């Protein structure tokens, strides 16, 4: 197998390790004594209260399928919403689709239907909440004074700004009456169990999916700071900016904070994350004969700069070979062009540019670089990311493709569509941020 094939195999191994069917049964099962175990609590099957299931995110349909297979008719009613193309056929659970990363009317209707379902849950009933990356957009609501168009425009501005996911979700939480712990208010006397697949750095519960069942420690004042940092004040819809100002003045209630009695009734549990995926890839790399140079979940920063710095690191590598570098996390891209792509393709293109420079200067290390989203999609494209090596340089040169121009126009997808290198795996039904696999021969 080629190094590119090996890199793709490592990516696929990582994704397989964080599939819901591998994660959920560790936290939800019925034992031989007919006891139902949900996270850290157990119930006799003869005394199980009504169970309501809700969920949102790119993995929510697959998560719901696993829960359905375990609980069957114990589920009183259920509804999940996932990204277009990620739905799964379910029996007694409704599965809806909506837009991501910019929400649409379908997402709004799905949120309204979820709230109505929650209102059916009574005292001491159980709510199983399935959360994964993408839920911030798929569970969208429109507070009084705003319109869906206001929310959509704001989300797009944030995505293009280069802001980090925690900064983006800070603002999202304050343009909502369900995010930032507020979802709990719609079934305030029920017991909540949130099964969470993390797609954010450091697995911050308050950031994942904008923390619908988690206390929020951010404020409207934090939103104003972020707006100023990224020069968004004059770009935001007037109603959105006014809501932030009103929140700073105390005219609008803030998100739910630690100490709110509702949080006594919820158990939030991360069941899958980037580290689990990386560790699976590490084991596979060792099986394939690679020496592990680095494994880290700290991949952040500007995608273009990160791509270059990683190639610089690999060019200077003097350790045992063949070597493997495995990184996980989420970078950002400040969009200034009009092309199509995503942060992983943009990083791979930046890495390719640096590889081209290295090749011209006769560096000895042969490097294969893969960057891809574990959800199977990167930006508004049908690719998870891209994989590049010396063959990609040859193809780009033959086609006379100017890497710098494609980077400047944020048009990485078009570049790789011509030169080859796009990694298309389809919907993976999980989401634990991005993975970078670098092989050094």
Buried (B, 14 or more C-beta within 10 A) or exposed (E): EEBBEBBBBBBBBBBBBBBBBBBBBEBBBBEEEEEBEBBEEEBEEEEBBBBBBBBBBBBBBBBBBBBBEBBEEBBBBBBBBBBEEBBBEBEBBBBBBBBBBBBBEBBBBBBEBBBEBBEBBEEEBBBBBBBBBBBBBBBBBBBEEBEBEBBBBBBEBBBBBBBBBBBBBBBBBBBBBBBBBBBBBBBEEBBBBBBBBBBBBEBBBBBBBBBBBBBBBBBBEBBBBBBEEBEBEEBBBEBBBBBBBEBBEEEBEBBBBEEBEBBEBBBBEBBBBBBBBBBBBBBBBEEBEBEBBBBBBEBBBBBBEBBBBBBBBBBEBEEEBBBBBBBBBBBBBEBEBEBBBBBBBBBBBBBBBBBBEBBEEEBEBBBBBBBBBBBBBBBEBEBBBBBBBBBBBEBBEEEEBEBEEBBEBBBBBBBBBBBBBBBBBEBBBBBBBBBBBBBBB
